[in-house]
Amino acid sequence: MNKTIGVTELRRKFGDIFNEVARQHTLYILTRRNRPEVAMLPYEQYLTYLQLGERGVLERLDKHLARMAKVNAPYSDEEVEADLIEATKIVRSKRR
C-alpha cells in the first residue's frame, strides 16, 4: 500500500514513518508543495528495483549487440575495426 506525505509532516513523524516503511513495508511518496519528489521504500524492495533495472539494461544491450552482429555480418572483423578506428579519429578531431 502506498501513502503520500508532505516533507513538513514527515519531519514531525519521521520515526513513526521510518518504522512503518521498515517493518510494515509501506511505501511512501514524499511531496513538496503537493508535487511528488521522492519515494521511500524498504531496502529489500530497493535492491529488487535495482536488479530489475540492471536486467533490463542487459537485455537491451544483448538486443543491440545482436543487431550489430547482423548488420556487420557481411564485413570482416578487420573491416569493422578499421571503420571504428576511422570514426574515432573523426570524433576526436571535432573535439579539438
N, CA, C and O atoms as a CHARMM CRD file, in Angstrom:
* protein
*
  384
    1    1 MET  N      0.85000  -1.17900   0.00000 PROA 1      0.00000
    2    1 MET  CA     0.00000   0.00000   0.00000 PROA 1      0.00000
    3    1 MET  C      0.88900   1.23400   0.00000 PROA 1      0.00000
    4    1 MET  O      1.84600   1.30500   0.77100 PROA 1      0.00000
    5    2 ASN  N      0.59000   2.20100  -0.84700 PROA 2      0.00000
    6    2 ASN  CA     1.33200   3.45100  -0.90000 PROA 2      0.00000
    7    2 ASN  C      0.63000   4.52600  -0.09800 PROA 2      0.00000
    8    2 ASN  O     -0.59900   4.58300  -0.03400 PROA 2      0.00000
    9    3 LYS  N      1.42900   5.36600   0.50600 PROA 3      0.00000
   10    3 LYS  CA     0.90500   6.52400   1.21400 PROA 3      0.00000
   11    3 LYS  C      1.66700   7.74300   0.74200 PROA 3      0.00000
   12    3 LYS  O      2.80900   7.64000   0.29200 PROA 3      0.00000
   13    4 THR  N      1.03800   8.88500   0.84500 PROA 4      0.00000
   14    4 THR  CA     1.66500  10.13400   0.46100 PROA 4      0.00000
   15    4 THR  C      1.77100  11.02200   1.68500 PROA 4      0.00000
   16    4 THR  O      0.85400  11.09900   2.50200 PROA 4      0.00000
   17    5 ILE  N      2.91500  11.69400   1.79500 PROA 5      0.00000
   18    5 ILE  CA     3.13100  12.57800   2.93700 PROA 5      0.00000
   19    5 ILE  C      3.99600  13.75300   2.49500 PROA 5      0.00000
   20    5 ILE  O      4.93000  13.59500   1.70800 PROA 5      0.00000
   21    6 GLY  N      3.67200  14.92300   3.01200 PROA 6      0.00000
   22    6 GLY  CA     4.46500  16.11500   2.72500 PROA 6      0.00000
   23    6 GLY  C      5.74100  16.11700   3.55800 PROA 6      0.00000
   24    6 GLY  O      5.80300  15.48600   4.61300 PROA 6      0.00000
   25    7 VAL  N      6.74500  16.82300   3.08300 PROA 7      0.00000
   26    7 VAL  CA     8.03400  16.82900   3.78300 PROA 7      0.00000
   27    7 VAL  C      7.91000  17.42000   5.18000 PROA 7      0.00000
   28    7 VAL  O      8.55500  16.93600   6.11000 PROA 7      0.00000
   29    8 THR  N      7.11100  18.43500   5.34200 PROA 8      0.00000
   30    8 THR  CA     6.95500  19.05500   6.65500 PROA 8      0.00000
   31    8 THR  C      6.37900  18.05900   7.65300 PROA 8      0.00000
   32    8 THR  O      6.87700  17.93300   8.77200 PROA 8      0.00000
   33    9 GLU  N      5.33500  17.35700   7.24600 PROA 9      0.00000
   34    9 GLU  CA     4.73600  16.34900   8.12900 PROA 9      0.00000
   35    9 GLU  C      5.71600  15.20000   8.38000 PROA 9      0.00000
   36    9 GLU  O      5.77800  14.66600   9.48700 PROA 9      0.00000
   37   10 LEU  N      6.47500  14.82400   7.35900 PROA 10     0.00000
   38   10 LEU  CA     7.47000  13.76600   7.51600 PROA 10     0.00000
   39   10 LEU  C      8.47700  14.11600   8.60400 PROA 10     0.00000
   40   10 LEU  O      8.85300  13.26300   9.40700 PROA 10     0.00000
   41   11 ARG  N      8.91200  15.36900   8.62800 PROA 11     0.00000
   42   11 ARG  CA     9.87000  15.80100   9.66300 PROA 11     0.00000
   43   11 ARG  C      9.31400  15.55500  11.06700 PROA 11     0.00000
   44   11 ARG  O     10.03400  15.11200  11.96200 PROA 11     0.00000
   45   12 ARG  N      8.03700  15.84500  11.24500 PROA 12     0.00000
   46   12 ARG  CA     7.41900  15.68800  12.56300 PROA 12     0.00000
   47   12 ARG  C      7.21900  14.22900  12.94500 PROA 12     0.00000
   48   12 ARG  O      7.26700  13.88000  14.12400 PROA 12     0.00000
   49   13 LYS  N      6.99400  13.37400  11.94800 PROA 13     0.00000
   50   13 LYS  CA     6.64400  11.97700  12.21700 PROA 13     0.00000
   51   13 LYS  C      7.70200  11.00200  11.70700 PROA 13     0.00000
   52   13 LYS  O      7.39900   9.82800  11.49100 PROA 13     0.00000
   53   14 PHE  N      8.93400  11.46200  11.51300 PROA 14     0.00000
   54   14 PHE  CA     9.93700  10.64400  10.84100 PROA 14     0.00000
   55   14 PHE  C     10.10600   9.26500  11.48000 PROA 14     0.00000
   56   14 PHE  O     10.09700   8.26300  10.76400 PROA 14     0.00000
   57   15 GLY  N     10.25800   9.18400  12.79000 PROA 15     0.00000
   58   15 GLY  CA    10.47000   7.90200  13.46500 PROA 15     0.00000
   59   15 GLY  C      9.35100   6.91000  13.17700 PROA 15     0.00000
   60   15 GLY  O      9.60200   5.74800  12.85800 PROA 15     0.00000
   61   16 ASP  N      8.11400   7.38100  13.29300 PROA 16     0.00000
   62   16 ASP  CA     6.95700   6.50700  13.03600 PROA 16     0.00000
   63   16 ASP  C      6.90400   6.06700  11.57400 PROA 16     0.00000
   64   16 ASP  O      6.65500   4.89800  11.27700 PROA 16     0.00000
   65   17 ILE  N      7.14000   7.01100  10.67000 PROA 17     0.00000
   66   17 ILE  CA     7.10800   6.68900   9.23600 PROA 17     0.00000
   67   17 ILE  C      8.22600   5.70800   8.89600 PROA 17     0.00000
   68   17 ILE  O      8.01000   4.73800   8.17100 PROA 17     0.00000
   69   18 PHE  N      9.42600   5.96700   9.42500 PROA 18     0.00000
   70   18 PHE  CA    10.56700   5.08100   9.18700 PROA 18     0.00000
   71   18 PHE  C     10.22200   3.65400   9.61000 PROA 18     0.00000
   72   18 PHE  O     10.45300   2.70900   8.85600 PROA 18     0.00000
   73   19 ASN  N      9.67700   3.50100  10.79800 PROA 19     0.00000
   74   19 ASN  CA     9.30200   2.16500  11.28900 PROA 19     0.00000
   75   19 ASN  C      8.22200   1.52400  10.42500 PROA 19     0.00000
   76   19 ASN  O      8.24900   0.31800  10.18000 PROA 19     0.00000
   77   20 GLU  N      7.28200   2.32800   9.97100 PROA 20     0.00000
   78   20 GLU  CA     6.20800   1.79000   9.13100 PROA 20     0.00000
   79   20 GLU  C      6.78400   1.25900   7.80700 PROA 20     0.00000
   80   20 GLU  O      6.37900   0.20000   7.32900 PROA 20     0.00000
   81   21 VAL  N      7.71200   1.99200   7.23500 PROA 21     0.00000
   82   21 VAL  CA     8.33600   1.54700   5.98200 PROA 21     0.00000
   83   21 VAL  C      9.15500   0.29200   6.23200 PROA 21     0.00000
   84   21 VAL  O      9.04600  -0.68400   5.48900 PROA 21     0.00000
   85   22 ALA  N      9.97500   0.31400   7.27500 PROA 22     0.00000
   86   22 ALA  CA    10.89100  -0.80200   7.54800 PROA 22     0.00000
   87   22 ALA  C     10.15800  -2.06300   8.00000 PROA 22     0.00000
   88   22 ALA  O     10.49500  -3.16300   7.56100 PROA 22     0.00000
   89   23 ARG  N      9.18000  -1.92000   8.85600 PROA 23     0.00000
   90   23 ARG  CA     8.54200  -3.09800   9.46200 PROA 23     0.00000
   91   23 ARG  C      7.29000  -3.56900   8.73500 PROA 23     0.00000
   92   23 ARG  O      7.03100  -4.76900   8.64500 PROA 23     0.00000
   93   24 GLN  N      6.51500  -2.61900   8.21700 PROA 24     0.00000
   94   24 GLN  CA     5.25700  -2.99100   7.56700 PROA 24     0.00000
   95   24 GLN  C      5.35300  -2.92800   6.03700 PROA 24     0.00000
   96   24 GLN  O      4.38400  -3.21100   5.33300 PROA 24     0.00000
   97   25 HSD  N      6.52000  -2.55800   5.54400 PROA 25     0.00000
   98   25 HSD  CA     6.76700  -2.48000   4.09700 PROA 25     0.00000
   99   25 HSD  C      5.80200  -1.54600   3.38000 PROA 25     0.00000
  100   25 HSD  O      5.37800  -1.81500   2.25600 PROA 25     0.00000
  101   26 THR  N      5.45800  -0.43900   4.04800 PROA 26     0.00000
  102   26 THR  CA     4.61100   0.57600   3.44700 PROA 26     0.00000
  103   26 THR  C      5.48200   1.49400   2.60500 PROA 26     0.00000
  104   26 THR  O      6.53700   1.93900   3.05700 PROA 26     0.00000
  105   27 LEU  N      5.04800   1.77800   1.39500 PROA 27     0.00000
  106   27 LEU  CA     5.76400   2.70600   0.52900 PROA 27     0.00000
  107   27 LEU  C      5.19500   4.10800   0.73100 PROA 27     0.00000
  108   27 LEU  O      3.98200   4.29400   0.82700 PROA 27     0.00000
  109   28 TYR  N      6.08800   5.08200   0.79300 PROA 28     0.00000
  110   28 TYR  CA     5.66200   6.46300   0.94200 PROA 28     0.00000
  111   28 TYR  C      6.13900   7.28500  -0.23800 PROA 28     0.00000
  112   28 TYR  O      7.27800   7.15100  -0.68400 PROA 28     0.00000
  113   29 ILE  N      5.26900   8.12800  -0.73300 PROA 29     0.00000
  114   29 ILE  CA     5.62800   9.12500  -1.73100 PROA 29     0.00000
  115   29 ILE  C      5.75400  10.43600  -0.96000 PROA 29     0.00000
  116   29 ILE  O      4.80300  10.89500  -0.32800 PROA 29     0.00000
  117   30 LEU  N      6.94800  11.03100  -1.02500 PROA 30     0.00000
  118   30 LEU  CA     7.19800  12.27700  -0.30900 PROA 30     0.00000
  119   30 LEU  C      6.97100  13.44200  -1.26400 PROA 30     0.00000
  120   30 LEU  O      7.49500  13.47100  -2.37700 PROA 30     0.00000
  121   31 THR  N      6.17600  14.40100  -0.79700 PROA 31     0.00000
  122   31 THR  CA     5.82300  15.52100  -1.66800 PROA 31     0.00000
  123   31 THR  C      6.35300  16.83400  -1.09900 PROA 31     0.00000
  124   31 THR  O      6.56100  16.98700   0.10500 PROA 31     0.00000
  125   32 ARG  N      6.55900  17.76700  -2.01700 PROA 32     0.00000
  126   32 ARG  CA     6.89700  19.14100  -1.64300 PROA 32     0.00000
  127   32 ARG  C      5.96500  20.01300  -2.47400 PROA 32     0.00000
  128   32 ARG  O      5.93000  19.91400  -3.70100 PROA 32     0.00000
  129   33 ARG  N      5.21800  20.86100  -1.79500 PROA 33     0.00000
  130   33 ARG  CA     4.20300  21.69700  -2.46000 PROA 33     0.00000
  131   33 ARG  C      3.24100  20.84200  -3.29200 PROA 33     0.00000
  132   33 ARG  O      2.87200  21.19900  -4.41100 PROA 33     0.00000
  133   34 ASN  N      2.85500  19.73000  -2.72500 PROA 34     0.00000
  134   34 ASN  CA     1.90300  18.79200  -3.33700 PROA 34     0.00000
  135   34 ASN  C      2.41300  18.12100  -4.61100 PROA 34     0.00000
  136   34 ASN  O      1.62600  17.53800  -5.35700 PROA 34     0.00000
  137   35 ARG  N      3.71100  18.19400  -4.86700 PROA 35     0.00000
  138   35 ARG  CA     4.29600  17.51100  -6.03000 PROA 35     0.00000
  139   35 ARG  C      5.13900  16.34400  -5.53400 PROA 35     0.00000
  140   35 ARG  O      5.99100  16.53500  -4.66600 PROA 35     0.00000
  141   36 PRO  N      4.92500  15.13700  -6.06300 PROA 36     0.00000
  142   36 PRO  CA     5.75000  14.00100  -5.65500 PROA 36     0.00000
  143   36 PRO  C      7.19600  14.20600  -6.09400 PROA 36     0.00000
  144   36 PRO  O      7.46200  14.56600  -7.24000 PROA 36     0.00000
  145   37 GLU  N      8.13600  13.97100  -5.15800 PROA 37     0.00000
  146   37 GLU  CA     9.55300  14.16000  -5.47000 PROA 37     0.00000
  147   37 GLU  C     10.41500  12.96600  -5.09600 PROA 37     0.00000
  148   37 GLU  O     11.44400  12.72800  -5.72900 PROA 37     0.00000
  149   38 VAL  N     10.01000  12.20500  -4.07100 PROA 38     0.00000
  150   38 VAL  CA    10.86000  11.12000  -3.57600 PROA 38     0.00000
  151   38 VAL  C      9.97500   9.94700  -3.17000 PROA 38     0.00000
  152   38 VAL  O      8.84900  10.13000  -2.70700 PROA 38     0.00000
  153   39 ALA  N     10.50300   8.74400  -3.35200 PROA 39     0.00000
  154   39 ALA  CA     9.81400   7.55100  -2.85600 PROA 39     0.00000
  155   39 ALA  C     10.62900   6.97500  -1.71200 PROA 39     0.00000
  156   39 ALA  O     11.85500   6.89700  -1.79400 PROA 39     0.00000
  157   40 MET  N      9.96400   6.57900  -0.66700 PROA 40     0.00000
  158   40 MET  CA    10.61200   5.96100   0.49300 PROA 40     0.00000
  159   40 MET  C     10.09500   4.52600   0.56200 PROA 40     0.00000
  160   40 MET  O      8.89300   4.29500   0.69600 PROA 40     0.00000
  161   41 LEU  N     11.01800   3.56000   0.46900 PROA 41     0.00000
  162   41 LEU  CA    10.60900   2.17100   0.42100 PROA 41     0.00000
  163   41 LEU  C     11.60800   1.31200   1.17400 PROA 41     0.00000
  164   41 LEU  O     12.73300   1.74500   1.42300 PROA 41     0.00000
  165   42 PRO  N     11.21000   0.09000   1.54500 PROA 42     0.00000
  166   42 PRO  CA    12.12200  -0.80100   2.26700 PROA 42     0.00000
  167   42 PRO  C     13.35600  -1.12100   1.41400 PROA 42     0.00000
  168   42 PRO  O     13.27700  -1.18500   0.18700 PROA 42     0.00000
  169   43 TYR  N     14.47900  -1.31800   2.07600 PROA 43     0.00000
  170   43 TYR  CA    15.75100  -1.55000   1.39400 PROA 43     0.00000
  171   43 TYR  C     15.69500  -2.77100   0.48100 PROA 43     0.00000
  172   43 TYR  O     16.24100  -2.72900  -0.62100 PROA 43     0.00000
  173   44 GLU  N     15.05600  -3.85000   0.90600 PROA 44     0.00000
  174   44 GLU  CA    14.97000  -5.06200   0.08500 PROA 44     0.00000
  175   44 GLU  C     14.25300  -4.76500  -1.23000 PROA 44     0.00000
  176   44 GLU  O     14.63700  -5.27500  -2.28300 PROA 44     0.00000
  177   45 GLN  N     13.22400  -3.94800  -1.16400 PROA 45     0.00000
  178   45 GLN  CA    12.48100  -3.60900  -2.37300 PROA 45     0.00000
  179   45 GLN  C     13.33300  -2.72000  -3.28600 PROA 45     0.00000
  180   45 GLN  O     13.28000  -2.85000  -4.50900 PROA 45     0.00000
  181   46 TYR  N     14.10300  -1.83400  -2.69700 PROA 46     0.00000
  182   46 TYR  CA    15.03500  -1.00700  -3.46200 PROA 46     0.00000
  183   46 TYR  C     16.02600  -1.89100  -4.22400 PROA 46     0.00000
  184   46 TYR  O     16.28800  -1.65200  -5.40300 PROA 46     0.00000
  185   47 LEU  N     16.57400  -2.90100  -3.56400 PROA 47     0.00000
  186   47 LEU  CA    17.50500  -3.81900  -4.22700 PROA 47     0.00000
  187   47 LEU  C     16.84300  -4.55100  -5.38600 PROA 47     0.00000
  188   47 LEU  O     17.46000  -4.76200  -6.43100 PROA 47     0.00000
  189   48 THR  N     15.59200  -4.93600  -5.19900 PROA 48     0.00000
  190   48 THR  CA    14.84000  -5.60300  -6.26600 PROA 48     0.00000
  191   48 THR  C     14.70000  -4.68300  -7.47200 PROA 48     0.00000
  192   48 THR  O     14.90100  -5.11700  -8.60700 PROA 48     0.00000
  193   49 TYR  N     14.35900  -3.41800  -7.24100 PROA 49     0.00000
  194   49 TYR  CA    14.24700  -2.45700  -8.33700 PROA 49     0.00000
  195   49 TYR  C     15.57300  -2.29400  -9.06600 PROA 49     0.00000
  196   49 TYR  O     15.60100  -2.21200 -10.29400 PROA 49     0.00000
  197   50 LEU  N     16.66200  -2.24800  -8.32700 PROA 50     0.00000
  198   50 LEU  CA    17.97900  -2.13100  -8.95100 PROA 50     0.00000
  199   50 LEU  C     18.26400  -3.32900  -9.84700 PROA 50     0.00000
  200   50 LEU  O     18.74800  -3.17100 -10.96700 PROA 50     0.00000
  201   51 GLN  N     17.96500  -4.52000  -9.35300 PROA 51     0.00000
  202   51 GLN  CA    18.21300  -5.73300 -10.13400 PROA 51     0.00000
  203   51 GLN  C     17.35600  -5.75700 -11.39200 PROA 51     0.00000
  204   51 GLN  O     17.83300  -6.14900 -12.45700 PROA 51     0.00000
  205   52 LEU  N     16.09800  -5.34400 -11.28000 PROA 52     0.00000
  206   52 LEU  CA    15.21700  -5.31300 -12.44300 PROA 52     0.00000
  207   52 LEU  C     15.73000  -4.32100 -13.47600 PROA 52     0.00000
  208   52 LEU  O     15.71900  -4.60200 -14.67500 PROA 52     0.00000
  209   53 GLY  N     16.17600  -3.17000 -13.01300 PROA 53     0.00000
  210   53 GLY  CA    16.72100  -2.16800 -13.92400 PROA 53     0.00000
  211   53 GLY  C     17.97500  -2.66800 -14.61200 PROA 53     0.00000
  212   53 GLY  O     18.15800  -2.46100 -15.81100 PROA 53     0.00000
  213   54 GLU  N     18.83600  -3.32600 -13.85400 PROA 54     0.00000
  214   54 GLU  CA    20.07300  -3.86700 -14.41900 PROA 54     0.00000
  215   54 GLU  C     19.76000  -4.95000 -15.45200 PROA 54     0.00000
  216   54 GLU  O     20.38600  -5.00700 -16.51100 PROA 54     0.00000
  217   55 ARG  N     18.80200  -5.79300 -15.14000 PROA 55     0.00000
  218   55 ARG  CA    18.41000  -6.85100 -16.07800 PROA 55     0.00000
  219   55 ARG  C     17.88300  -6.24100 -17.36600 PROA 55     0.00000
  220   55 ARG  O     18.18600  -6.73100 -18.45400 PROA 55     0.00000
  221   56 GLY  N     17.09200  -5.17200 -17.25300 PROA 56     0.00000
  222   56 GLY  CA    16.56900  -4.50300 -18.43500 PROA 56     0.00000
  223   56 GLY  C     17.67600  -3.91500 -19.29000 PROA 56     0.00000
  224   56 GLY  O     17.62200  -3.98400 -20.51800 PROA 56     0.00000
  225   57 VAL  N     18.68400  -3.33700 -18.64300 PROA 57     0.00000
  226   57 VAL  CA    19.81600  -2.77000 -19.37200 PROA 57     0.00000
  227   57 VAL  C     20.55500  -3.87800 -20.11000 PROA 57     0.00000
  228   57 VAL  O     20.91100  -3.72300 -21.27800 PROA 57     0.00000
  229   58 LEU  N     20.78300  -4.98400 -19.43400 PROA 58     0.00000
  230   58 LEU  CA    21.49400  -6.09700 -20.06600 PROA 58     0.00000
  231   58 LEU  C     20.69300  -6.68100 -21.22900 PROA 58     0.00000
  232   58 LEU  O     21.27200  -7.05700 -22.24800 PROA 58     0.00000
  233   59 GLU  N     19.37700  -6.76000 -21.09000 PROA 59     0.00000
  234   59 GLU  CA    18.54500  -7.27000 -22.18300 PROA 59     0.00000
  235   59 GLU  C     18.61300  -6.34400 -23.39600 PROA 59     0.00000
  236   59 GLU  O     18.69900  -6.80900 -24.53300 PROA 59     0.00000
  237   60 ARG  N     18.57300  -5.01800 -23.15100 PROA 60     0.00000
  238   60 ARG  CA    18.67300  -4.06800 -24.26700 PROA 60     0.00000
  239   60 ARG  C     20.04700  -4.14200 -24.91600 PROA 60     0.00000
  240   60 ARG  O     20.16200  -4.05800 -26.13900 PROA 60     0.00000
  241   61 LEU  N     21.09500  -4.30000 -24.10300 PROA 61     0.00000
  242   61 LEU  CA    22.44300  -4.42100 -24.64800 PROA 61     0.00000
  243   61 LEU  C     22.55600  -5.66800 -25.52900 PROA 61     0.00000
  244   61 LEU  O     23.12000  -5.60800 -26.62200 PROA 61     0.00000
  245   62 ASP  N     22.02400  -6.79100 -25.05700 PROA 62     0.00000
  246   62 ASP  CA    22.04000  -8.02100 -25.85400 PROA 62     0.00000
  247   62 ASP  C     21.31000  -7.82400 -27.18500 PROA 62     0.00000
  248   62 ASP  O     21.76500  -8.30100 -28.22500 PROA 62     0.00000
  249   63 LYS  N     20.18200  -7.12200 -27.14400 PROA 63     0.00000
  250   63 LYS  CA    19.40100  -6.86400 -28.35200 PROA 63     0.00000
  251   63 LYS  C     20.22800  -6.03000 -29.34400 PROA 63     0.00000
  252   63 LYS  O     20.25500  -6.32200 -30.54000 PROA 63     0.00000
  253   64 HSD  N     20.90100  -4.99000 -28.83200 PROA 64     0.00000
  254   64 HSD  CA    21.69900  -4.13100 -29.70500 PROA 64     0.00000
  255   64 HSD  C     22.92600  -4.86500 -30.24600 PROA 64     0.00000
  256   64 HSD  O     23.31000  -4.67000 -31.39900 PROA 64     0.00000
  257   65 LEU  N     23.53100  -5.69500 -29.42600 PROA 65     0.00000
  258   65 LEU  CA    24.68800  -6.46900 -29.88900 PROA 65     0.00000
  259   65 LEU  C     24.28200  -7.43700 -30.99400 PROA 65     0.00000
  260   65 LEU  O     25.01900  -7.62100 -31.96200 PROA 65     0.00000
  261   66 ALA  N     23.11700  -8.05300 -30.85200 PROA 66     0.00000
  262   66 ALA  CA    22.62800  -8.97000 -31.88700 PROA 66     0.00000
  263   66 ALA  C     22.36400  -8.20800 -33.18400 PROA 66     0.00000
  264   66 ALA  O     22.66500  -8.70000 -34.27200 PROA 66     0.00000
  265   67 ARG  N     21.80500  -7.01300 -33.06500 PROA 67     0.00000
  266   67 ARG  CA    21.54400  -6.19800 -34.25600 PROA 67     0.00000
  267   67 ARG  C     22.85400  -5.79300 -34.92400 PROA 67     0.00000
  268   67 ARG  O     22.97900  -5.84400 -36.14700 PROA 67     0.00000
  269   68 MET  N     23.83000  -5.39000 -34.11100 PROA 68     0.00000
  270   68 MET  CA    25.13400  -5.02300 -34.67100 PROA 68     0.00000
  271   68 MET  C     25.78000  -6.20400 -35.38300 PROA 68     0.00000
  272   68 MET  O     26.36800  -6.03800 -36.45200 PROA 68     0.00000
  273   69 ALA  N     25.67600  -7.38800 -34.80100 PROA 69     0.00000
  274   69 ALA  CA    26.25600  -8.57700 -35.41800 PROA 69     0.00000
  275   69 ALA  C     25.59000  -8.85000 -36.77300 PROA 69     0.00000
  276   69 ALA  O     26.25800  -9.22800 -37.73600 PROA 69     0.00000
  277   70 LYS  N     24.27100  -8.65500 -36.83400 PROA 70     0.00000
  278   70 LYS  CA    23.54300  -8.88300 -38.08300 PROA 70     0.00000
  279   70 LYS  C     23.95600  -7.85700 -39.14500 PROA 70     0.00000
  280   70 LYS  O     24.21800  -8.21100 -40.29400 PROA 70     0.00000
  281   71 VAL  N     24.01100  -6.59000 -38.74600 PROA 71     0.00000
  282   71 VAL  CA    24.37400  -5.52700 -39.68900 PROA 71     0.00000
  283   71 VAL  C     25.80900  -5.69200 -40.18100 PROA 71     0.00000
  284   71 VAL  O     26.10400  -5.44100 -41.35000 PROA 71     0.00000
  285   72 ASN  N     26.69700  -6.11700 -39.28500 PROA 72     0.00000
  286   72 ASN  CA    28.11800  -6.23900 -39.64100 PROA 72     0.00000
  287   72 ASN  C     28.49700  -7.60300 -40.21900 PROA 72     0.00000
  288   72 ASN  O     29.65800  -7.82200 -40.56600 PROA 72     0.00000
  289   73 ALA  N     27.54300  -8.51100 -40.32600 PROA 73     0.00000
  290   73 ALA  CA    27.83900  -9.86900 -40.81700 PROA 73     0.00000
  291   73 ALA  C     28.55400  -9.89700 -42.17700 PROA 73     0.00000
  292   73 ALA  O     29.44300 -10.72600 -42.37000 PROA 73     0.00000
  293   74 PRO  N     28.19800  -9.02400 -43.11900 PROA 74     0.00000
  294   74 PRO  CA    28.86900  -9.08700 -44.42900 PROA 74     0.00000
  295   74 PRO  C     30.33200  -8.61600 -44.39900 PROA 74     0.00000
  296   74 PRO  O     31.06000  -8.79200 -45.37600 PROA 74     0.00000
  297   75 TYR  N     30.75300  -8.02800 -43.29500 PROA 75     0.00000
  298   75 TYR  CA    32.08800  -7.43800 -43.23400 PROA 75     0.00000
  299   75 TYR  C     33.00400  -8.25800 -42.33100 PROA 75     0.00000
  300   75 TYR  O     32.55500  -8.88200 -41.36900 PROA 75     0.00000
  301   76 SER  N     34.30000  -8.24500 -42.66100 PROA 76     0.00000
  302   76 SER  CA    35.26800  -8.95400 -41.81800 PROA 76     0.00000
  303   76 SER  C     35.52200  -8.15100 -40.55500 PROA 76     0.00000
  304   76 SER  O     35.22900  -6.95700 -40.49300 PROA 76     0.00000
  305   77 ASP  N     36.07200  -8.81900 -39.55100 PROA 77     0.00000
  306   77 ASP  CA    36.42500  -8.13100 -38.30800 PROA 77     0.00000
  307   77 ASP  C     37.39900  -6.99200 -38.57700 PROA 77     0.00000
  308   77 ASP  O     37.32800  -5.94300 -37.93700 PROA 77     0.00000
  309   78 GLU  N     38.30300  -7.19900 -39.51800 PROA 78     0.00000
  310   78 GLU  CA    39.29800  -6.18300 -39.84200 PROA 78     0.00000
  311   78 GLU  C     38.63600  -4.94500 -40.44700 PROA 78     0.00000
  312   78 GLU  O     39.03000  -3.81800 -40.14600 PROA 78     0.00000
  313   79 GLU  N     37.63100  -5.15300 -41.30000 PROA 79     0.00000
  314   79 GLU  CA    36.92500  -4.01800 -41.90800 PROA 79     0.00000
  315   79 GLU  C     36.15000  -3.22700 -40.85600 PROA 79     0.00000
  316   79 GLU  O     36.14700  -1.99700 -40.87500 PROA 79     0.00000
  317   80 VAL  N     35.50100  -3.93000 -39.94900 PROA 80     0.00000
  318   80 VAL  CA    34.74800  -3.26800 -38.88700 PROA 80     0.00000
  319   80 VAL  C     35.71200  -2.48700 -37.99400 PROA 80     0.00000
  320   80 VAL  O     35.44100  -1.34000 -37.64000 PROA 80     0.00000
  321   81 GLU  N     36.82300  -3.10000 -37.63400 PROA 81     0.00000
  322   81 GLU  CA    37.81100  -2.43200 -36.78700 PROA 81     0.00000
  323   81 GLU  C     38.36000  -1.18100 -37.46700 PROA 81     0.00000
  324   81 GLU  O     38.51900  -0.14500 -36.82100 PROA 81     0.00000
  325   82 ALA  N     38.64700  -1.26700 -38.75600 PROA 82     0.00000
  326   82 ALA  CA    39.15800  -0.10900 -39.49600 PROA 82     0.00000
  327   82 ALA  C     38.13300   1.02700 -39.50100 PROA 82     0.00000
  328   82 ALA  O     38.49400   2.19300 -39.34500 PROA 82     0.00000
  329   83 ASP  N     36.86600   0.68700 -39.67800 PROA 83     0.00000
  330   83 ASP  CA    35.81700   1.71400 -39.64900 PROA 83     0.00000
  331   83 ASP  C     35.72400   2.37000 -38.27500 PROA 83     0.00000
  332   83 ASP  O     35.54900   3.58400 -38.17300 PROA 83     0.00000
  333   84 LEU  N     35.84300   1.56700 -37.22200 PROA 84     0.00000
  334   84 LEU  CA    35.78900   2.11600 -35.86300 PROA 84     0.00000
  335   84 LEU  C     36.97200   3.03600 -35.59100 PROA 84     0.00000
  336   84 LEU  O     36.81600   4.08500 -34.96600 PROA 84     0.00000
  337   85 ILE  N     38.12700   2.65400 -36.04900 PROA 85     0.00000
  338   85 ILE  CA    39.32000   3.49500 -35.86400 PROA 85     0.00000
  339   85 ILE  C     39.12900   4.81900 -36.59300 PROA 85     0.00000
  340   85 ILE  O     39.43800   5.87900 -36.04800 PROA 85     0.00000
  341   86 GLU  N     38.62500   4.76200 -37.81600 PROA 86     0.00000
  342   86 GLU  CA    38.39900   5.98200 -38.60000 PROA 86     0.00000
  343   86 GLU  C     37.34300   6.86900 -37.92700 PROA 86     0.00000
  344   86 GLU  O     37.51600   8.08500 -37.84900 PROA 86     0.00000
  345   87 ALA  N     36.27500   6.27800 -37.45200 PROA 87     0.00000
  346   87 ALA  CA    35.21800   7.04200 -36.78000 PROA 87     0.00000
  347   87 ALA  C     35.75900   7.70300 -35.51300 PROA 87     0.00000
  348   87 ALA  O     35.41600   8.84600 -35.21300 PROA 87     0.00000
  349   88 THR  N     36.59600   6.99200 -34.77800 PROA 88     0.00000
  350   88 THR  CA    37.19700   7.54700 -33.56600 PROA 88     0.00000
  351   88 THR  C     38.05900   8.75700 -33.90200 PROA 88     0.00000
  352   88 THR  O     38.01500   9.76600 -33.19900 PROA 88     0.00000
  353   89 LYS  N     38.83800   8.66100 -34.96700 PROA 89     0.00000
  354   89 LYS  CA    39.67900   9.78400 -35.39300 PROA 89     0.00000
  355   89 LYS  C     38.82300  11.00000 -35.73100 PROA 89     0.00000
  356   89 LYS  O     39.15200  12.12200 -35.34600 PROA 89     0.00000
  357   90 ILE  N     37.73300  10.77900 -36.44500 PROA 90     0.00000
  358   90 ILE  CA    36.84100  11.88200 -36.83900 PROA 90     0.00000
  359   90 ILE  C     36.25500  12.56400 -35.60700 PROA 90     0.00000
  360   90 ILE  O     36.25300  13.79100 -35.51700 PROA 90     0.00000
  361   91 VAL  N     35.75900  11.77200 -34.66200 PROA 91     0.00000
  362   91 VAL  CA    35.16200  12.32800 -33.44200 PROA 91     0.00000
  363   91 VAL  C     36.19500  13.11700 -32.65400 PROA 91     0.00000
  364   91 VAL  O     35.91600  14.22600 -32.20000 PROA 91     0.00000
  365   92 ARG  N     37.37900  12.55600 -32.48800 PROA 92     0.00000
  366   92 ARG  CA    38.42400  13.24000 -31.73200 PROA 92     0.00000
  367   92 ARG  C     38.85900  14.53500 -32.39700 PROA 92     0.00000
  368   92 ARG  O     39.14800  15.51500 -31.71000 PROA 92     0.00000
  369   93 SER  N     38.90900  14.55300 -33.72200 PROA 93     0.00000
  370   93 SER  CA    39.31600  15.78400 -34.41900 PROA 93     0.00000
  371   93 SER  C     38.28100  16.88700 -34.26200 PROA 93     0.00000
  372   93 SER  O     38.63700  18.06500 -34.27900 PROA 93     0.00000
  373   94 LYS  N     37.00900  16.53500 -34.11200 PROA 94     0.00000
  374   94 LYS  CA    35.95700  17.52900 -33.94300 PROA 94     0.00000
  375   94 LYS  C     35.93700  18.10200 -32.53500 PROA 94     0.00000
  376   94 LYS  O     35.40300  19.19100 -32.32600 PROA 94     0.00000
  377   95 ARG  N     36.50000  17.40200 -31.57400 PROA 95     0.00000
  378   95 ARG  CA    36.55000  17.87500 -30.18700 PROA 95     0.00000
  379   95 ARG  C     37.57400  18.97800 -30.01000 PROA 95     0.00000
  380   95 ARG  O     37.46100  19.78800 -29.09000 PROA 95     0.00000
  381   96 ARG  N     38.55800  19.02000 -30.86900 PROA 96     0.00000
  382   96 ARG  CA    39.65700  19.98300 -30.71700 PROA 96     0.00000
  383   96 ARG  C     39.31600  21.31400 -31.23100 PROA 96     0.00000
  384   96 ARG  O     40.13900  22.22800 -31.17200 PROA 96     0.00000
